[in-house]
Amino acid sequence: MKHQIGVIKPLSAAERKHLANCETRLKVALTQLKASTLKAAQVLWEIKDYQLYRDYTSFGNYVEDRVQISRVFAERLASAGRTLKLLANIQGQKPSSESQLRPIVALLPNAIAQVWTRSQEIAGAYPITAQMVVQAKAEVLGLPAPQNHRRERSRIKNATIEAGLSFEEEQARVWELFLEPKPEELQKDWATKMVAYLKDRYGL
């Protein structure tokens, strides 16, 4: 939607109905934020894009006064919502978290699509992580390679001392802790090593 600079018009009846619909969906998403972050992001971007916040002068005022969340958090989610909309028609693995989108929200639409496509290639059959997106961004834009922060053994050790978790839960938890993406041909080999380490630690 194109915005008119310097012109603030009252919401029309249709816009008020649109806003009410957005707020209903946003309320549901915010009460289940952990599972519905991207839904909240989509609604906040819709409100911002259509300027449905105009009765509050600015988007920041709207989210603080009406939604009662910080403008920084709302802007972050709205940016993710914009990016998600730009990727709506992309084939293959779709974004599943705001953290995946964070590295690319400031890019132009074509670059966003290129980076996400490269992220899919890096991930292969595995879930895309935020760090994979960072790597893909560096490759697509010709930036320096991300710094290697890998500390596999200590991270595995920290993950496995969690009391009361099953082996399967630990395996999933360790996978989430990986910071550095692996080339696709190494993914299976690394997963095998991880499973062997955990089995040895648990005596399975």
Backbone torsions as a table, in degrees:
resi	resn	phi	psi	omega
1	MET	NA	135.6	179.1
2	LYS	-88.4	133.6	-177.7
3	HIS	-98.7	144.3	174.0
4	GLN	-93.8	119.5	-176.5
5	ILE	-77.0	133.2	175.6
6	GLY	82.0	0.6	-178.8
7	VAL	-117.1	119.1	177.5
8	ILE	-118.9	109.4	-179.4
9	LYS	-105.1	146.0	176.1
10	PRO	-60.4	151.5	177.6
11	LEU	-66.3	138.2	175.3
12	SER	-77.7	171.6	178.4
13	ALA	-60.8	-39.8	179.1
14	ALA	-65.8	-38.6	179.4
15	GLU	-68.8	-38.0	177.4
16	ARG	-63.8	-37.7	176.9
17	LYS	-66.3	-40.9	177.4
18	HIS	-62.0	-45.4	179.7
19	LEU	-62.7	-42.2	179.5
20	ALA	-61.0	-40.0	177.5
21	ASN	-64.3	-42.9	177.9
22	CYS	-61.5	-44.3	-176.9
23	GLU	-66.8	-33.8	176.0
24	THR	-63.5	-45.7	179.9
25	ARG	-68.1	-37.0	-179.4
26	LEU	-66.8	-40.0	179.5
27	LYS	-59.9	-43.8	178.8
28	VAL	-63.8	-44.9	-177.9
29	ALA	-64.8	-39.1	-177.7
30	LEU	-73.0	-27.9	177.9
31	THR	-75.9	-16.9	176.8
32	GLN	-125.0	47.1	-165.9
33	LEU	-59.3	-39.0	-176.9
34	LYS	-59.7	-39.8	-178.3
35	ALA	-91.0	-14.9	-171.7
36	SER	-125.9	27.4	-177.5
37	THR	-57.5	-44.3	-178.2
38	LEU	-69.3	-30.6	175.3
39	LYS	-65.6	-43.4	176.7
40	ALA	-62.2	-40.0	179.5
41	ALA	-61.2	-43.1	-179.7
42	GLN	-63.4	-43.4	-178.4
43	VAL	-68.3	-42.0	179.6
44	LEU	-63.4	-38.5	176.8
45	TRP	-66.4	-38.5	178.0
46	GLU	-60.7	-44.8	178.8
47	ILE	-62.7	-42.4	-178.8
48	LYS	-70.5	-45.5	-176.4
49	ASP	-62.6	-38.7	-179.8
50	TYR	-91.6	5.4	179.5
51	GLN	53.6	41.0	-179.7
52	LEU	-77.0	-1.5	178.8
53	TYR	-89.1	4.0	-166.0
54	ARG	-59.0	-28.7	178.4
55	ASP	-63.2	-17.5	179.2
56	TYR	-106.1	12.1	177.1
57	THR	74.3	-50.9	-178.2
58	SER	-134.2	159.0	177.6
59	PHE	-62.3	-39.3	179.0
60	GLY	-61.4	-44.5	177.4
61	ASN	-62.9	-40.3	-178.4
62	TYR	-61.0	-50.8	-174.7
63	VAL	-68.7	-32.5	179.0
64	GLU	-74.6	-41.8	-175.7
65	ASP	-83.3	-43.1	-173.4
66	ARG	-92.6	-46.6	-175.4
67	VAL	-90.6	-23.8	178.8
68	GLN	62.8	46.0	168.6
69	ILE	-128.9	158.4	-176.6
70	SER	-68.2	148.4	-179.3
71	ARG	-66.2	-30.1	178.5
72	VAL	-65.0	-47.0	178.7
73	PHE	-63.8	-42.4	-179.2
74	ALA	-64.7	-40.8	178.6
75	GLU	-64.6	-38.3	179.1
76	ARG	-63.6	-44.4	179.0
77	LEU	-67.4	-41.0	179.7
78	ALA	-62.3	-39.0	177.2
79	SER	-63.0	-40.1	176.3
80	ALA	-64.5	-38.3	178.6
81	GLY	-63.1	-40.9	176.1
82	ARG	-61.0	-46.0	-178.2
83	THR	-64.9	-40.4	178.2
84	LEU	-61.3	-40.1	178.7
85	LYS	-64.2	-39.4	179.5
86	LEU	-65.8	-25.8	-179.1
87	LEU	-98.1	8.7	-172.1
88	ALA	-58.6	-35.7	-174.7
89	ASN	-99.8	7.0	-178.3
90	ILE	-73.0	143.7	-179.8
91	GLN	-83.6	158.8	176.1
92	GLY	87.9	-156.7	-175.1
93	GLN	-62.9	131.4	-178.1
94	LYS	-97.2	157.6	173.9
95	PRO	-60.6	141.5	179.7
96	SER	-125.3	-2.2	179.3
97	SER	-152.9	155.5	178.3
98	GLU	-64.9	-33.1	-177.8
99	SER	-64.7	-30.5	176.5
100	GLN	-64.3	-33.4	-174.6
101	LEU	-87.4	-21.2	-173.7
102	ARG	-53.4	-40.5	-178.1
103	PRO	-68.5	-14.5	-172.2
104	ILE	-120.8	4.3	-174.5
105	VAL	-63.5	-26.8	-176.4
106	ALA	-90.2	-0.5	-176.9
107	LEU	-82.5	161.8	173.9
108	LEU	-71.9	156.0	-175.4
109	PRO	-52.1	-45.0	-179.3
110	ASN	-62.6	-40.4	179.7
111	ALA	-67.5	-37.8	177.8
112	ILE	-59.0	-46.6	-179.8
113	ALA	-64.1	-41.4	-179.3
114	GLN	-65.1	-43.4	-179.1
115	VAL	-66.4	-41.5	-179.4
116	TRP	-66.0	-39.8	177.3
117	THR	-61.3	-41.8	177.8
118	ARG	-66.8	-35.6	176.8
119	SER	-61.2	-39.7	177.5
120	GLN	-61.9	-40.7	-180.0
121	GLU	-65.9	-40.8	179.2
122	ILE	-65.3	-41.6	-176.5
123	ALA	-70.3	-34.1	-176.1
124	GLY	62.2	-123.7	-178.7
125	ALA	-87.5	-0.5	-176.6
126	TYR	-97.5	160.5	177.2
127	PRO	-62.8	141.6	176.5
128	ILE	-72.2	132.5	176.1
129	THR	-107.2	164.0	177.8
130	ALA	-59.5	-37.5	-178.7
131	GLN	-69.1	-31.5	173.6
132	MET	-63.4	-38.6	178.6
133	VAL	-66.5	-39.1	176.8
134	VAL	-61.4	-43.7	179.0
135	GLN	-63.7	-45.1	179.9
136	ALA	-62.0	-40.1	177.9
137	LYS	-60.6	-43.5	179.3
138	ALA	-62.4	-41.8	-178.9
139	GLU	-67.7	-46.5	-176.6
140	VAL	-66.8	-40.3	-175.7
141	LEU	-93.6	-1.1	179.9
142	GLY	70.0	35.0	180.0
143	LEU	-90.6	164.5	175.3
144	PRO	-59.4	146.6	179.8
145	ALA	-61.5	143.2	177.9
146	PRO	-57.7	145.2	179.1
147	GLN	-65.7	142.5	-179.9
148	ASN	-80.3	112.9	178.6
149	HIS	-111.0	20.2	-172.6
150	ARG	-69.8	129.7	174.1
151	ARG	-140.0	66.0	-168.5
152	GLU	-56.1	-51.2	-171.8
153	ARG	-64.7	-41.5	-179.5
154	SER	-68.1	-35.2	179.4
155	ARG	-69.9	-40.1	176.4
156	ILE	-63.0	-43.0	179.3
157	LYS	-60.6	-45.9	179.9
158	ASN	-62.1	-38.1	-178.6
159	ALA	-68.8	-35.6	-172.8
160	THR	-83.5	-7.7	178.5
161	ILE	-88.2	-0.4	175.9
162	GLU	-65.2	121.5	-176.5
163	ALA	-76.6	143.0	171.7
164	GLY	81.0	4.9	179.4
165	LEU	-96.5	144.7	179.4
166	SER	-74.1	166.2	178.8
167	PHE	-59.5	-41.9	-178.9
168	GLU	-63.3	-39.7	178.4
169	GLU	-65.3	-40.9	179.0
170	GLU	-63.3	-41.5	-179.6
171	GLN	-60.0	-45.4	179.2
172	ALA	-65.0	-39.3	-178.7
173	ARG	-64.4	-43.6	179.6
174	VAL	-63.1	-40.3	179.9
175	TRP	-60.7	-38.0	179.7
176	GLU	-67.5	-25.7	-176.1
177	LEU	-81.3	-9.1	-179.9
178	PHE	-64.1	130.0	179.3
179	LEU	-97.7	-31.4	-175.0
180	GLU	-105.9	125.3	177.8
181	PRO	-68.8	148.3	178.1
182	LYS	-104.7	148.7	172.8
183	PRO	-56.3	148.3	-173.8
184	GLU	-54.5	-39.1	-176.1
185	GLU	-69.6	-15.3	179.3
186	LEU	-98.7	-10.5	-174.8
187	GLN	-59.3	-48.1	-177.1
188	LYS	-64.5	-42.5	-179.9
189	ASP	-61.3	-43.2	-179.1
190	TRP	-67.4	-40.6	178.7
191	ALA	-60.8	-39.6	178.4
192	THR	-62.3	-43.2	179.0
193	LYS	-64.4	-39.6	-180.0
194	MET	-62.8	-46.8	179.8
195	VAL	-61.4	-43.1	180.0
196	ALA	-61.7	-40.8	-179.7
197	TYR	-64.3	-44.2	-177.6
198	LEU	-68.0	-39.8	178.1
199	LYS	-62.2	-40.1	178.6
200	ASP	-65.0	-40.4	-177.7
201	ARG	-67.9	-37.9	-179.2
202	TYR	-87.7	-9.7	-177.6
203	GLY	70.7	33.3	-178.0
204	LEU	-91.8	NA	NA
